């Protein structure tokens, strides 16, 4: 499942943000006065499972 969320009211003269997220992904964007000023992408994984696969290959 994925979702899209808006924070504030989008516009060229406002502060607002949007987030797209779901299974192993989170994209966050902050817009101030029509300019993108911050972006935080995150593509996750299950670190414990990845570590086990490297430590104990099949």
C-alpha positions in Angstrom: 0.0 0.0 0.0 1.2 3.5 -0.8 -0.1 6.9 0.1 0.2 10.6 -0.8 -0.2 13.3 1.8 -0.2 17.0 1.4 0.7 19.4 4.2 -0.6 22.9 4.0 -2.2 24.4 0.9 -0.1 24.3 -2.3 0.6 27.6 -3.9 3.5 29.8 -5.2 3.5 32.1 -2.2 3.0 29.6 0.6 4.9 27.0 2.6 3.7 23.5 2.0 4.9 20.0 1.7 4.0 16.6 0.3 4.9 13.0 1.1 4.7 9.8 -0.9 5.3 6.7 1.1 4.7 3.0 1.4 6.5 -0.2 1.5 10.2 0.6 1.8 9.9 4.1 0.3 9.4 7.6 1.8 9.7 10.7 -0.4 9.3 14.0 1.4 9.4 17.5 -0.2 9.2 21.0 1.3 8.2 23.9 -0.9 8.6 27.5 0.2 7.5 30.4 -2.1 7.3 28.1 -5.1 10.9 26.7 -4.6 11.8 23.2 -3.6 14.0 23.7 -0.5 14.2 20.2 1.0 13.9 16.7 -0.2 14.4 13.5 1.9 14.2 10.3 -0.1 14.5 7.1 1.8 14.6 3.7 0.1 14.6 1.2 3.0 15.3 -2.5 3.4 15.3 -5.0 6.2 18.8 -4.6 7.5 18.8 -7.7 9.7 17.8 -9.9 6.7 20.5 -8.3 4.5 23.1 -8.9 7.3 22.1 -12.5 7.7 22.3 -13.1 3.9 25.9 -11.7 3.9 26.9 -13.6 7.0 25.3 -16.9 6.1 25.1 -17.2 2.3 23.1 -20.2 1.0 
